């Protein structure tokens, strides 16, 4: 099964976002540090989602630039 080349960056960004969210949730559960702002599932805050989105966009952009160099 092959993915259309234009969808590969989207899939990459989604995977990066999911990994970041999983690490964020794991760290919050391990350290028992939940703030009042945790409105999504009682664990994630809007700030966490925005940071995850920013990281996903940045890493996807740099990954695509790196692919163009090779």
SERO-4910 file (N, C-alpha, C, O; in steps of 0.05 Angstrom, whole numbers):
BEGIN
 pado doro    nc1    nc2    nc3   cac1   cac2   cac3    cc1    cc2    cc3    oc1    oc2    oc3
  Unk    A     17    -24      0      0      0      0     18     25      0     36     27     17
  Unk    A     13     43    -18     28     67    -19     10     91    -14    -14     91    -19
  Unk    A     22    111     -2      7    135      4     14    156    -17     37    158    -26
  Unk    A     -6    171    -24     -1    193    -43     20    212    -32     19    219     -8
  Unk    A     38    221    -49     60    238    -39     51    264    -25     65    273     -7
  Unk    A     28    274    -32     18    299    -19      7    293      9      4    311     25
  Unk    A     -1    268     14    -12    261     40     10    253     60      5    253     84
  Unk    A     34    247     51     55    238     69     62    259     90     65    251    113
  Unk    A     64    284     83     69    304    105     47    306    125     52    311    148
  Unk    A     22    303    116     -1    304    134      0    280    154     -4    284    178
  Unk    A      6    257    143      8    233    160     31    236    180     29    229    203
  Unk    A     54    247    170     77    252    187     70    271    210     77    266    233
  Unk    A     56    293    203     48    312    224     29    300    244     31    306    268
  Unk    A     11    284    235     -8    271    254      6    253    273      1    252    296
  Unk    A     25    237    262     41    219    279     57    234    299     59    227    323
  Unk    A     70    256    291     86    273    310     67    284    332     75    284    355
  Unk    A     44    293    324     25    304    343     16    283    363     15    288    387
  Unk    A     10    260    354      0    238    371     23    230    390     17    225    414
  Unk    A     47    228    380     70    220    398     74    241    419     78    235    443
  Unk    A     73    267    412     76    288    431     54    287    452     60    290    476
  Unk    A     29    283    444      7    282    463     10    258    482      5    260    505
  Unk    A     19    235    471     23    212    488     44    216    509     41    209    532
  Unk    A     66    229    500     87    235    520     78    256    540     84    253    564
  Unk    A     62    275    532     52    295    550     33    283    571     35    289    595
  Unk    A     16    265    562     -3    252    580     12    234    599      7    233    623
  Unk    A     32    219    589     47    201    605     62    216    627     63    208    650
  Unk    A     75    238    620     89    254    640     70    266    661     77    267    684
  Unk    A     47    275    652     28    286    672     18    264    691     14    269    715
  Unk    A     14    240    680      4    218    697     26    209    716     20    202    740
  Unk    A     51    207    707     73    198    724     79    218    746     84    210    769
  Unk    A     78    244    739     86    264    759     62    274    775     65    290    794
  Unk    A     38    266    768     13    274    782     10    305    782      2    317    801
  Unk    A     17    317    759     16    346    757     -6    353    738     -2    356    714
  Unk    A    -30    356    748    -53    365    731    -60    393    741    -64    398    765
  Unk    A    -63    411    722    -70    438    729   -100    443    726   -114    425    716
  Unk    A   -109    465    734   -137    473    732   -145    476    703   -169    472    696
  Unk    A   -126    482    686   -132    487    658   -137    462    642   -143    463    618
  Unk    A   -134    439    654   -136    413    639   -166    408    632   -181    397    648
  Unk    A   -173    416    608   -201    415    601   -208    392    581   -231    385    578
  Unk    A   -188    381    568   -193    359    549   -186    333    563   -163    327    569
  Unk    A   -206    316    567   -203    290    579   -192    292    608   -183    272    619
  Unk    A   -193    315    620   -183    319    647   -153    319    649   -142    319    671
  Unk    A   -139    318    627   -110    316    627    -97    338    610    -77    350    619
  Unk    A   -107    343    586    -95    361    568   -107    389    569   -131    392    573
  Unk    A    -91    409    566   -100    437    566    -98    447    537    -86    434    520
  Unk    A   -110    470    532   -109    482    506    -80    489    499    -72    488    476
  Unk    A    -65    497    520    -37    503    516    -21    478    506     -4    481    488
  Unk    A    -27    455    517    -14    430    509    -20    424    479     -2    417    464
  Unk    A    -45    428    472    -53    424    444    -39    443    425    -31    435    403
  Unk    A    -37    468    433    -24    488    416      6    482    413     18    484    391
  Unk    A     19    474    434     47    467    433     51    443    415     69    442    399
  Unk    A     34    423    418     35    399    402     31    405    372     45    394    355
  Unk    A     13    422    367      8    431    339     32    445    328     40    440    305
  Unk    A     43    463    343     67    478    335     91    460    329    105    463    309
  Unk    A     95    441    347    117    422    343    112    405    319    131    399    303
  Unk    A     88    396    315     81    379    291     86    395    265     98    384    246
  Unk    A     78    420    264     82    436    240    112    441    236    122    438    213
  Unk    A    126    448    257    155    454    254    171    429    246    187    430    227
  Unk    A    166    406    259    181    382    252    173    372    224    191    362    209
  Unk    A    148    375    216    141    367    189    154    385    168    164    375    148
  Unk    A    155    410    173    168    429    155    198    423    152    208    421    130
  Unk    A    211    419    175    240    413    173    245    385    160    265    382    147
  Unk    A    227    366    165    230    340    152    228    342    122    243    330    107
  Unk    A    208    358    113    205    362     84    229    377     72    237    370     49
  Unk    A    239    396     85    263    411     75    287    392     74    302    393     55
  Unk    A    290    375     94    312    356     94    310    336     71    330    329     59
  Unk    A    285    328     65    281    309     43    288    322     16    298    309     -2
  Unk    A    283    348     13    289    362    -12    319    365    -17    328    366    -39
  Unk    A    335    365      5    364    367      2    376    341     -8    398    342    -20
  Unk    A    364    319     -2    376    293    -10    365    283    -36    373    261    -45
***
